[in-house]
């Protein structure tokens, strides 16, 4: 069901119409803004120690995945090359 159809169905279920929804926009915007401000107040900045720790984890993880994909790529490349050479010679 499309988003607009769902909105219209919700309005019909609540007994409201489009005019009532438009009239409630300022209050809904005000409520949304207050909710955003409340959530932003909960945000904290990480300490330098936390930044270093998470950066170290990311760098190590990227290195591990790079080695893993290099090994997989190496074996696929050499396996396909051996397979093509086998069929070319037979």
Secondary structure, 3 states (H helix, E strand, C coil): CCHHHHHHHHHHHHCCCHHHHHHCHHHHHHHHHHHHHHHHHCCCCCCHHHHHHHHHHHHHHHHHHHHHHHHHHHHHHHHHHHHHHHHHHC
